[in-house]
């Protein structure tokens, strides 16, 4: 809230023969409004939207909107609130608004409304087998507009990473990664995927500072099953609860390629998964929880998506908890795909710009299994939901520059305490200080693309960063042969 239809996020789903679209206002060609159309095919039908931020009737118990009709008769407008902490609740208002905008108020205090709700539903003229079109604008619940994707916790201490530093072709670091090669669906993979995953250097290797996961067209037999594509699927041997994951990657090209950067619950019961082999697999999918940081191939080229899969109704498979966006050429350009996972919300980012937040009003085993450890997966599937591979496809790679996991108040990779170094102020616009009793040999500041933008040796623990642009940076502290990385935010 508010919903003013000024951007493409204010899209309502429909049922029962109704439709929804946006259009210009008949009284102001510069204003975009929502058009809600009722057909004569069903007596009850309507439109709904799953909200980024819950409606909280305990804080504000009225919803207001502008209503416009194209005929002189009275119409009944029903607002129903669903997916809440209390039972569904609805309120009807009758109004006549022929060729004009009328302000309507839905006062839920009159029916004892309370609690938080994640879905807003509209119905028009229930019980009447008549068609009609209506315009709505400026839906508001009285709350103060805020950024729905603002991060509630900033995780700054690097606790686990792989920088893929090898200069010659090398296998993956077996202390960090595990090849998952056994298909849990009778030797194959679910979703009608067409590949075998292998542990061969042909399908995954580290070279020149990058991890390459290579999908190839080739006839390959594994477990008695012959398929026409191979690729790799990596499980991290690191699992964690809460934090931020940053993965800088360039994606494969070609129809039918399906790269993914994601997590699964450490407790997932899946044949061949690393943590299953370690005795932790006691929960089936999707009840273990799945966080899809990035997927490509489920829509148009350059259309990347993020999603959550859990056990509640409509939350597995083609989950309702998802978002997508178009970004610049994903096969030619590196982008940083991120998730910020706190005890309260999960926010997805691309190139440090947040675009989708999951924050359900109801937190139970079906909506929030995310208070338990998850592990990372990197893979490129072929076919399945990404469609038929191009007939001319031979091979293509997901190329990964780094994988980094940040938390707070934890030990760094070098096993010394992050609290030994305090960075302040953070965010800053000019001067930043490092408060520590330990000797600092040098400090480097990197941008999100991995470029060094500042390098200081034998520092006095004070830096002027006023020449840096707004944004997120990584500050690496080198102290007595040990290294710690913290996030630094420049904000004017």
Steps between C-alpha positions, in 0.01 A plus 500: 500500500421740356404347164482764229577284190792722409736205454475142378500350851133593559358206305186316613431132431147397396250216533148411388517672161601848619790694349746764613716748313633852537409804292503877508243681710207647300550825692881518490696353210818515706366273774502119479212322679379144541213369286299219659253324271224266608364253240154338497647149516482453878305651787814524715830607353769752572861610515769473767856606573753350741651792685867571550420653838212376715187702573505546878150563632635541853685813386262631233151353470374688194573458131423784261489509120367691202220335298375580147205340315385526140127470574253684728392203714618414850770237540612294799876494549631233735849496653606170652823455695659154492816313604512666838567443865123493559217344292417656162288813530298699244311828479261634233430860396228601252558804281385672181779679315396560139787652298667644809741401773352434845701452818394185689592397854496144633503519879587154631459614861123480441529121474774451760787468256845431643828335407726500195403382150711430191231484229257769381195375303241698302156374400232703324123448504495151650204286396426695182554342160586831338820632352662832568827688513626716785805712568685515831789718609696599812426203726636590841495343846618812684853373559805711427651406164839332543739308280354147512841356415706689758746265670427454868842352585833581334735202509862616476736224619624256237464151650535272197604550138659354191690740275596227247859624482661223295675623182514160328213254451433340836229303671268669747614537860377174651519649851228747400293329230343162429396365159140381511475245218230247598163590352232457770227423245597145407848606393376812325393844620153639554321760284569300179860621501724356230845493659720277708715680755861382511813561705719517187732790424306530172197633691654696787842652545678803644725706272628859488311599812162362393287193563355361176190279509471366145183358348581283196311309235640146507361152544584389852393195699484500877314258726368315196338815356626655177432872454616750240637776724747528787564774755600544865314559825700614805392485866686712755649321799414812694152555645377805686201680647451868409742718311566641157616307194668677206579310180658681205414302189458503123229265375492246215330580171256303289138395535457210736783595736385537860772638731422537868660643814297383798478339843328201657441405860790302644233253615372424147441134435640456148699206371855602419494846662809575711323556831289189444826302487597660831185376675293820503233412243177466696262750334345481154482778245352765516461481879877537535477841332661620177635848424555564127746788489512502121349293220516571128317317223150508647403802289641715222873544448647725774193433716637390840285393792513434874261284699421325827369142515336384822224266609199733513220501239624656176857522632663199331551423133373807315520698822310824552798637693721618214607803299693561180657779302685567176865596535776572250654222292545225759714281272748773408507695828579405857237588760500455876202289608426528872265403779479668841345249741410627848277354774222730375519512120679376189597764243639436152739738324676533165810720488417612855153628402222328696194406296298240694439426869328200657347586836189289571247615760463141620822325600458129548646176370326557167617855434826539696730197522777760474606493862711190428827460311513514120782408261593641160451339159642602162387321184400525136208276403384433145142489376222457754318825574755688287370337183659302218870571447597662170572238234842658442597510867839344573614647833472809717620594847398679815817685596529599866753751631432449870257367759496690832293454814479774763366493853548713810705436816657185365848369430657588166657253263834564670346400834544822689225705649329761284427699815873573526443756223224759518421699186332837560309699396337251267328621283732795444541778245861608555714368788500143627694367800611151602505464876729215605778412742653274238764611249363556149748431219284616211145571392338462157158620392324318216190590302231235439668402173819405687705801389741654754401864547729575796816337634667623822810354668623564855183695556419726794149343505338808345386536136344767286249333267327813373621423147292181488148493361192395698473126540626183663873422526709226657778604737772238550716531810835320502640451850798279589448254215125485564220652297157634585244644258232746604237681298527877468207714387561841342187712534470873436 
